[in-house]
């Protein structure tokens, strides 16, 4: 193989080969790239080289000229809050006058140019290409979601992080990792690999926060909404419109809602200060931020109905959102509509059912992204988590559109209806087909039928 920088392009997907490129064959979890070497040559690849995942990441970093070292790269890992935190950090720093990039579940941004994303953490070639484009566009910062799977598969190997944030860790992705201990180990690897010049920003209210930084070489800065830490926050007031927070002794209004968002706001504030922003300008910018799409997104309808769209798809996230809605509107009846993804961790299905039984007045069990599993089988797994009281207040409707329509039409005036699991997604995957499915459109259509 010649010098990697002399190739016009590199790729690890034979379907994306361009003439003269270098095809890097990697054995993945579902397919072995070495089996597609001839297909890559037939498509015009100049050379084919076999590499493991670490080698792929190192070659991508080399090909694009080590772009992560040319800007301030901030990564966040944790079960919940990643998308909200990185998205709002991106918007906050843009409001402070900086050019920024964003790598998130919802979308990637190079400055203001948006591109779609397929995974929470993309493959190393895509990551380094986007980072290189950010450098060329004059970006000073990049805010990036870092998933446990991305860490384990070495998609972030070779990247130079200025800071790493730990939000929390709860039950998720056990279909991939097998055990919670392995899930923890993968998260911890991110902080183990931070360099001495970086900063680890840790939520100490999560009992696993201190474990994350046991072996890190980075400086550690802590934040908490309960106990003593470097930076602290307390909720003074809250409603559907937002919260009044006291952060490090100063009161500020934010349009975010809920205890979990108080943690997100505090993580954003702490990170901004670590990166050199002033306290007062950070609090002002924080007060101007809009919530991330599909995160406690409120749609007000006829008869005083409040429909809340949220991405909550883990037990902890569902409990956080339902608890928040109870706190914000304690007098209102609370309904919870949710399903669980197919071909994913089955053990969380009954757990989410038990949480809905405990927190909601009415439960509508429906589909999510069923993928190759039968929706009815997934719903049966969910049913197993319901006790006598849960079954008495549960309705099972496999068609999610019909379930949403039924919930809105059945609800009494003033009811709060949580649509959990889809959030920002505008599609639903049934079998191998990705169908358009935007809950906002569905809700608005039903609202129009109500007098």
Secondary structure, DSSP 8 states (H G I E B T S, - for coil): ---GGGSS-EES-GGG--TT-EEEEEB-SS-BGGGGHHHHHHTT-SEEEEE-HHHHHHHHHHHTT-GGGGSEEEEEESSSSHHHHHHHHHHHHHHTT--EEEE-SS-EEETTEEE--SSSS--HHHHHHHHHHHHHTT--EEEEE--HHHHHTTTTTT---SEEEE----S--HHHHSSHHHHHHHHHHHHHT--TTSEEEEETTSTTHHHHTTT--SEEEEEESSS--SEEEEEEEEETTEEEEEETTEEEEES--SHHHHHHHHHHHHHHHHTT--HHHHHHHHHT----TTSSEEEE-GGG-EEEEE---SHHHHHHHHHHHHHHTTTS-EEEEE---TTS-THHHHHHHHHHHHH-SEEEE--S--BTS-HHHHHHHHHTT--HHHHHTEEE-S-HHHHHHHHHHHS-TT-EEEEES-TT--EEEETTEEEE--HHHHHHHHHHT--
